[in-house]
Amino acid sequence: MISGSFVLTCRPFRNPVCMANIKSARKRARQALERRDHNMALRTAVRSAIKKVTKAVAAGNKEAATASLRESQRVIDRIVAKGILHRNAGDRHKSRLAQAIKTLK
């Protein structure tokens, strides 16, 4: 989150003293950083949901894998609807997870 002293970096890790002069540009830069943090958290949630399914598949637990697949499909669909993950990428993740569960006996 952004604290009281706000510094926007032009290039991460190189030039930490590049700040916009116009008030609206400062606000947009601040909003972009907040949006980036939020989107990163949502992408992390997708990755965690996918890992949960793959761990259940690796353990050979079909019931747990199926339950976590349903949950991960909801998470993936929500992230796709928000435009954070591309629709085809979301469908690809769901398809591969379902295929992995299908191979379980």
Buried (B, 14 or more C-beta within 10 A) or exposed (E): EEEEEEEBBEEEEEEEEEEEEEEEEBEEBBEEBEEEEEBEEBEEBBEEBBEBBBEBBEEEBBEBBBBBBEEBBEBBBBBBEEEBBEEEEBEEBBEEBBEBBEEBE
